């Protein structure tokens, strides 16, 4: 439970930092690029990852995640521009369908009735948390559905790939994320150099510091997420569900307190359902009467 909670907190911090970056007109791409350099440094300092034996692990997963991390950021930026932040957020949240499906049909998780009830409540919480009025009435670009689909598939695939890495036998996951961070940083840096060369953006020293702050939270998010999967190796759906609804609950409170965001009654009901879902998913022994 503690690893999931810590991962949720780090994930929300990343979201808050990105939101503040947009508010203060910070070049998010530069910040994202340098964030990976800090993640690499922290992984090396705290874990001294061994690179020997990496080729015996899921190499294709490293490559896929190294590409997906920076690529999905670019896709999300385009999605927000063309489809709007609300629809992009919806696509990201609904991507939970993919790893949940994989948990039962790919990772062979037992279909416990209580757990199923909790997962259903998790999806209800996600649907309730969506600002549907904004999503319906805002006009969008005709090709925006392509980017929304990529966001949906991208986040779902990342969850599955991280779970597969956590299951790899005989391979420290810290070594795996070290390689993933290096790949992500290399690809992001190539993109940044291209943007600077084409004068699409200007190199700025303050963005390195901003990126490093972001990197601390991003490092914690991925590290604790992998630890959660290792601690709950037989229940990947628990981690997938708890992460998504946990981010919704904590993010909603942060939004209300820091950004003075207003929630509709449906959104508030979604938070209540999300809390109930977490209780059911994590503490089924306290709800034994629900076993069918």
C-alpha positions, -999 to +999 in steps of 0.1 A: +000+000+000+028+024+009+045+021-025+012+028-043+006+059-021+041+072-027+038+067-064+005+085-064+020+115-045+049+117-070+026+114-100+005+143-087+036+164-080+046+158-116+012+170-128+013+200-106+047+210-118+037+206-155+006+227-148+026+254-132+051+253-161+023+260-186+009+288-164+043+305-162+051+300-199+079+276-193+091+254-222+078+221-210+097+201-236+131+214-223+120+207-187+109+171-197+142+165-214+163+176-185+141+157-161+154+124-175+190+135-167+181+139-130+163+106-130+195+089-144+216+106-118+193+096-089+191+060-101+229+058-102+235+074-069+210+054-049+211+020-066+244+017-085+226-004-111+245-032-127+244-033-165+256-069-168+228-093-176+205-066-190+204-084-224+189-114-207+159-093-197+130-079-217+151-058-240+122-049-262+104-035-232+134-012-224+134+001-260+096+005-261+095+025-229+125+045-238+107+056-269+072+059-254+081+081-225+093+112-246+071+103-276+039+102-255+047+136-241+049+151-276+016+133-286-001+146-254+010+182-262-005+178-297-037+163-282-041+191-258-036+216-286-061+200-310-086+182-287-083+202-255-070+193-221-103+178-209-106+152-237-069+144-234-073+138-196-103+116-204-083+095-228-055+091-202-079+081-174-098+056-195-066+039-206-070+020-173-091-004-194-060-018-212-039-028-182-069-041-163-078-063-193-041-075-194-041-082-157-067-109-161-060-122-196-022-117-199-009-119-163-034-146-152-047-127-122-075-145-103-110-130-108-120-124-072-156-111-069-147-085-043-118-072-065-141-071-095-166-049-076-138-026-066-125-023-102-161-016-114-163+012-088-130+025-099-143+029-135-174+046-122-152+070-102-132+078-133-164+085-153-178+106-126-146+126-123-147+137-159-160+173-166-184+161-193-199+195-200-166+210-210-158+179-230-191+180-250-193+217-258-157+226-266-150+225-304-122+203-316-101+196-346-114+169-369-081+148-366-079+151-329-093+116-323-061+102-337-041+119-309-067+109-283-064+073-294-026+074-292-028+088-256-053+061-247-031+033-261+002+048-250-006+051-213-022+016-213+009+001-230+033+018-206+015+003-176+017-032-192+054-028-201+063-017-166+045-046-151+064-070-173+097-055-163+088-059-126+081-096-132+115-103-149+133-129-129+169-123-118+170-087-131+171-057-107+143-034-119+166-004-110+189-015-137+160-016-161+147+018-153+183+032-155+185+020-191+150+033-199+159+068-185+190+069-206+171+060-238+144+085-230+170+113-223+189+105-255+158+107-277+145+138-259+179+155-263+179+147-300+145+163-303+156+194-283+187+198-304+165+197-335+141+223-321+170+246-312+187+241-346+154+250-364+149+280-341+116+265-329+128+271-294+157+287-276+180+270-251+175+283-216+196+275-185+168+279-160+150+250-177+177+226-166+170+234-129+132+232-135+137+198-153+158+185-124+131+193-099+106+175-122+130+146-125+131+140-087+093+135-087+093+115-120+120+092-106+100+086-075+068+079-095+083+052-116+104+037-089+076+033-064+052+021-092+076-007-100+080-015-063+042-016-059+040-042-087+067-063-071+050-061-037+016-070-052+030-094-079-002-115-080-026-086-081-016-062-109-052-049-113-049-036-077-019-015-086-034-003-119-068+006-104-054+022-072-029+043-091-056+058-114-082+065-088-057+076-063-043+102-086-079+114-093-086+118-055-053+134-046-053+155-077-088+167-071-080+179-036-048+196-048-068+213-076-093+226-051-068+238-026-040+252-048-056+260-081-091+269-067-108+245-091-145+239-087-160+204-087-195+196-097-217+173-076-210+145-100-172+151-096-176+150-058-196+118-060-167+104-081-142+111-054-164+094-028-168+064-051-130+064-057-123+062-020-148+034-016-132+015-045-097+018-028-111+004+004-128-025-014-097-033-035-072-031-007-091-044+023-114-072+010-110-090+043-130-063+059-158-068+035-161-105+036-198-104+032-193-093-005-177-127-014-201-145-037 
